[in-house]
Amino acid sequence: MAAWVELSVVVPSGLVEEVCALFGGLGAEGVQEDHLEGEKPAPRQPWDTGPEAPLPERMVVRGWWPGEMTTGLMETLQEVFADVAGAELGELRPVPEEDWAEGWKKGFRRIEIGPTLVVAPPWEAKPGDLIIEPGMAFGTGEHATTLACLAGVARFARAGGRCLDVGTGTGVLALAAARLGMRAWGTDNDPLAVEASKKNAELNGLEARFDDSPLESIQDGPYDLVVANLFAEVLIALAPELLRLCGGTLILAGILADRADRVEAAFPGFARMERTPAGDWVSFIFER
């Protein structure tokens, strides 16, 4: 018998709370509500001020039970949902215990950015890789926006130069610059990010500065390379400080495509600009 089993049921949205309570009463040790495939709305962003998207007509409730507690469970649920209009009861699915312990790692992989820069989680790293421990601050660099910044760092990093990473997360961009010979400083207003960055620097034996310094307090610019992977609205608000601190190349990412024009307009005065789309996202490289 599998250590755990999973069972899902599609029900009218108005019954979700009752079904979650029912699963708990029947011994489920984990319950999750979710949208049907293709119906999940776009994530709500900090700048979204309108009403939240209405609930769809039906949603999925999933429950997880220890394998030894499932005797008679299916029969009970079939009886409960027999007269519920629109309900669709799934089948019991075995979930081996190792799936819980190891399955989350599948989202993090070794990424070759260029001949001199490879980023990897600890369990996939090879000698010479930049090792980033995924955590609450951010991942290892697999997101399209981070990949765009990493490619820019690999392209423009110059040994002996200085790099400023704004909104550093796990520190992957600042540490990539440090690995390529730059003196790097990563700032973030999230204490978890600062802590994660320092741990990743130690893990790689790299020297880099990480703290929560606001940009207006940084007075030792300009920097040869400035990187900021942030929401478009944040980049626009920070534009005067980013312009002040950048003396060479500025890499911007984290920008949804429908906001790219506004970001571009907020950063005038550069001699050269590259604009690169990647799905729903856009990144910029500006050069003095």
PLY file of the C-alpha trace (Angstrom):
ply
format ascii 1.0
element vertex 288
property float x
property float y
property float z
element edge 287
property int vertex1
property int vertex2
end_header
0.00 0.00 0.00
1.26 3.49 -0.85
2.23 5.71 2.05
-0.26 8.34 0.85
-3.23 8.53 -1.49
-4.71 11.53 -3.26
-8.33 12.01 -4.27
-9.90 14.96 -6.07
-13.47 16.06 -6.70
-14.86 18.77 -8.97
-17.72 20.63 -7.29
-19.70 23.87 -7.67
-17.61 26.73 -6.27
-20.14 27.45 -3.54
-19.49 24.03 -2.01
-15.70 24.25 -1.79
-15.54 25.13 1.90
-18.00 22.38 2.80
-16.03 19.80 0.82
-12.75 20.88 2.46
-14.39 20.44 5.86
-15.79 17.06 4.77
-12.36 15.83 3.68
-10.89 16.93 7.00
-13.65 15.12 8.88
-12.88 11.96 6.93
-9.23 12.01 8.01
-7.50 13.95 5.22
-4.20 15.36 6.47
-3.95 17.84 3.61
-6.59 19.66 1.55
-6.17 22.01 -1.41
-8.65 23.95 -3.54
-7.73 24.83 -7.11
-9.10 25.98 -10.46
-9.87 23.62 -13.29
-7.17 23.45 -15.96
-7.23 26.54 -18.15
-9.47 28.54 -15.77
-6.90 29.88 -13.33
-6.79 33.71 -13.54
-3.52 35.60 -13.93
-1.74 36.31 -10.65
-2.91 39.53 -9.03
-0.14 42.11 -9.12
0.54 44.89 -6.60
-0.68 47.53 -9.06
-4.03 45.79 -9.73
-6.66 47.94 -8.00
-9.86 46.66 -9.56
-12.12 43.92 -8.19
-10.74 40.42 -7.97
-11.71 37.93 -10.67
-15.00 36.18 -9.85
-14.91 32.51 -8.92
-15.63 30.09 -11.76
-18.71 27.89 -11.68
-16.76 24.82 -10.54
-13.47 24.18 -8.74
-11.32 21.22 -7.73
-10.79 20.08 -4.16
-7.90 17.67 -3.53
-7.31 15.69 -0.37
-4.45 13.51 0.85
-4.84 10.59 3.25
-2.38 8.14 4.83
-2.67 4.89 2.90
-3.92 2.89 5.85
-6.92 5.22 6.37
-8.60 4.77 2.99
-10.67 1.64 3.69
-14.25 2.50 2.78
-13.32 6.08 1.84
-14.32 5.81 -1.80
-17.68 4.24 -1.00
-18.45 7.01 1.49
-17.59 9.78 -0.96
-19.52 8.17 -3.81
-22.58 8.19 -1.59
-22.03 11.80 -0.50
-21.63 13.18 -4.02
-24.20 10.99 -5.78
-26.86 13.70 -5.63
-24.62 16.77 -5.98
-25.28 18.32 -9.40
-22.07 18.93 -11.35
-19.84 16.95 -9.00
-17.17 14.70 -10.53
-15.37 12.38 -8.16
-11.93 11.22 -9.23
-10.13 8.01 -8.37
-7.79 7.28 -5.48
-4.23 7.85 -6.69
-1.23 6.41 -4.85
1.38 8.99 -3.92
4.68 7.36 -2.88
6.25 9.05 0.10
9.40 9.91 -1.84
7.31 12.13 -4.13
6.71 14.47 -1.19
10.36 14.61 -0.21
11.92 14.91 -3.66
9.23 16.05 -6.08
9.69 19.77 -5.39
13.26 19.54 -6.67
12.10 18.83 -10.22
11.40 22.53 -10.78
15.05 23.44 -10.31
17.64 22.41 -12.87
21.21 23.05 -13.92
21.32 25.97 -16.40
24.22 26.71 -18.76
24.22 30.47 -19.24
27.46 30.55 -21.21
30.89 28.94 -21.43
32.01 30.62 -18.19
28.77 30.60 -16.20
26.60 27.66 -15.16
24.01 27.96 -12.37
22.75 24.89 -10.54
20.95 23.75 -7.38
23.20 21.75 -5.02
21.87 18.33 -6.08
22.70 18.92 -9.78
25.88 20.98 -9.46
29.15 20.03 -11.10
32.60 21.38 -10.19
32.84 25.04 -11.15
29.08 25.69 -11.17
27.56 28.62 -9.32
25.48 26.83 -6.69
22.24 28.49 -5.60
20.12 26.96 -2.85
16.43 27.53 -3.73
14.50 29.04 -0.87
11.79 31.48 0.12
13.60 34.42 -1.47
13.58 33.07 -5.05
14.73 30.15 -7.15
18.00 29.24 -8.82
17.53 31.34 -11.94
15.12 29.27 -14.01
12.50 32.00 -14.51
12.57 33.80 -17.88
13.26 37.18 -16.28
16.20 35.86 -14.25
17.59 34.02 -17.26
17.55 37.28 -19.22
19.52 39.01 -16.47
21.98 36.14 -16.11
22.65 36.20 -19.85
23.27 39.94 -19.59
25.62 39.53 -16.65
27.57 36.84 -18.51
27.82 39.15 -21.51
28.77 42.42 -19.80
30.65 41.42 -16.65
34.21 42.71 -16.65
36.81 41.51 -14.14
37.68 44.29 -11.75
34.48 46.22 -12.43
31.62 46.85 -10.03
28.10 45.42 -10.17
24.99 46.55 -8.28
22.11 44.05 -8.10
18.86 45.73 -7.04
16.27 43.35 -5.58
18.80 40.57 -5.25
16.55 37.67 -4.11
18.81 34.67 -3.58
21.75 36.73 -4.82
22.11 34.77 -8.03
22.84 37.81 -10.23
25.29 39.47 -7.86
27.06 36.15 -7.29
27.23 35.49 -11.03
28.95 38.86 -11.41
31.29 38.02 -8.53
32.10 34.65 -10.08
33.05 36.52 -13.26
35.45 38.79 -11.38
33.34 41.79 -10.45
32.97 43.42 -7.06
29.27 42.87 -6.40
26.71 44.43 -4.07
23.17 43.06 -3.81
20.40 45.00 -2.09
16.92 43.82 -1.09
14.30 45.09 1.35
13.36 41.50 2.29
15.41 40.16 5.23
14.92 36.60 3.94
16.55 37.58 0.66
19.55 39.16 2.36
20.00 36.07 4.55
19.65 33.69 1.59
22.13 35.70 -0.48
24.77 35.64 2.25
24.36 31.87 2.63
24.73 31.34 -1.11
27.86 33.50 -1.16
29.33 31.36 1.61
28.27 28.17 -0.19
30.26 29.26 -3.26
33.21 30.79 -1.43
32.52 34.15 -3.05
32.89 37.64 -1.62
29.91 39.92 -2.21
28.06 42.47 -0.14
24.38 41.91 0.66
22.15 44.21 2.71
18.92 46.24 2.69
20.45 49.59 1.72
17.93 51.84 -0.09
19.24 53.11 -3.41
19.22 56.76 -2.32
21.73 55.91 0.40
24.27 54.52 -2.08
26.66 57.34 -2.90
29.71 55.55 -4.33
28.48 55.27 -7.90
28.49 55.05 -10.77
28.64 51.27 -11.21
29.87 49.54 -14.35
26.92 47.14 -14.34
23.52 47.64 -12.69
20.93 44.85 -12.73
17.30 45.12 -11.56
14.80 42.29 -11.93
11.66 43.95 -10.54
8.08 44.79 -11.42
7.67 47.47 -14.10
6.04 49.90 -11.66
8.93 49.51 -9.22
11.51 50.04 -11.97
9.76 53.23 -13.06
9.67 54.52 -9.48
13.37 53.74 -9.04
14.40 55.11 -12.45
16.05 58.33 -11.17
18.27 56.39 -8.75
19.08 53.63 -11.25
20.05 56.28 -13.82
22.25 58.02 -11.25
24.03 54.82 -10.23
24.59 53.35 -13.70
27.81 54.38 -15.41
27.94 51.64 -18.03
25.34 48.93 -18.63
21.86 48.72 -17.12
19.91 45.45 -17.33
16.20 45.53 -16.49
13.80 42.59 -16.32
10.60 41.46 -14.58
8.57 43.59 -17.02
5.24 42.38 -18.38
4.97 43.07 -22.10
2.05 45.50 -21.81
4.14 47.73 -19.53
7.39 47.69 -21.52
6.82 51.00 -23.32
6.36 52.80 -20.02
9.60 51.36 -18.67
11.53 52.30 -21.81
10.26 55.87 -21.59
11.46 56.14 -17.97
15.10 55.47 -18.95
16.20 58.09 -21.52
19.69 59.25 -22.36
21.41 55.97 -23.18
23.48 55.60 -26.35
22.19 52.10 -27.07
19.16 50.01 -26.11
18.15 46.38 -26.63
14.60 45.19 -26.02
14.07 41.43 -25.84
10.67 39.71 -25.53
10.35 36.28 -23.89
6.76 35.09 -23.77
4.78 37.46 -21.55
7.95 39.22 -20.39
10.33 41.85 -21.77
13.89 42.67 -20.72
16.00 45.70 -21.56
19.72 46.35 -21.87
20.77 50.01 -21.88
24.35 51.12 -22.49
25.98 54.50 -21.93
0 1
1 2
2 3
3 4
4 5
5 6
6 7
7 8
8 9
9 10
10 11
11 12
12 13
13 14
14 15
15 16
16 17
17 18
18 19
19 20
20 21
21 22
22 23
23 24
24 25
25 26
26 27
27 28
28 29
29 30
30 31
31 32
32 33
33 34
34 35
35 36
36 37
37 38
38 39
39 40
40 41
41 42
42 43
43 44
44 45
45 46
46 47
47 48
48 49
49 50
50 51
51 52
52 53
53 54
54 55
55 56
56 57
57 58
58 59
59 60
60 61
61 62
62 63
63 64
64 65
65 66
66 67
67 68
68 69
69 70
70 71
71 72
72 73
73 74
74 75
75 76
76 77
77 78
78 79
79 80
80 81
81 82
82 83
83 84
84 85
85 86
86 87
87 88
88 89
89 90
90 91
91 92
92 93
93 94
94 95
95 96
96 97
97 98
98 99
99 100
100 101
101 102
102 103
103 104
104 105
105 106
106 107
107 108
108 109
109 110
110 111
111 112
112 113
113 114
114 115
115 116
116 117
117 118
118 119
119 120
120 121
121 122
122 123
123 124
124 125
125 126
126 127
127 128
128 129
129 130
130 131
131 132
132 133
133 134
134 135
135 136
136 137
137 138
138 139
139 140
140 141
141 142
142 143
143 144
144 145
145 146
146 147
147 148
148 149
149 150
150 151
151 152
152 153
153 154
154 155
155 156
156 157
157 158
158 159
159 160
160 161
161 162
162 163
163 164
164 165
165 166
166 167
167 168
168 169
169 170
170 171
171 172
172 173
173 174
174 175
175 176
176 177
177 178
178 179
179 180
180 181
181 182
182 183
183 184
184 185
185 186
186 187
187 188
188 189
189 190
190 191
191 192
192 193
193 194
194 195
195 196
196 197
197 198
198 199
199 200
200 201
201 202
202 203
203 204
204 205
205 206
206 207
207 208
208 209
209 210
210 211
211 212
212 213
213 214
214 215
215 216
216 217
217 218
218 219
219 220
220 221
221 222
222 223
223 224
224 225
225 226
226 227
227 228
228 229
229 230
230 231
231 232
232 233
233 234
234 235
235 236
236 237
237 238
238 239
239 240
240 241
241 242
242 243
243 244
244 245
245 246
246 247
247 248
248 249
249 250
250 251
251 252
252 253
253 254
254 255
255 256
256 257
257 258
258 259
259 260
260 261
261 262
262 263
263 264
264 265
265 266
266 267
267 268
268 269
269 270
270 271
271 272
272 273
273 274
274 275
275 276
276 277
277 278
278 279
279 280
280 281
281 282
282 283
283 284
284 285
285 286
286 287
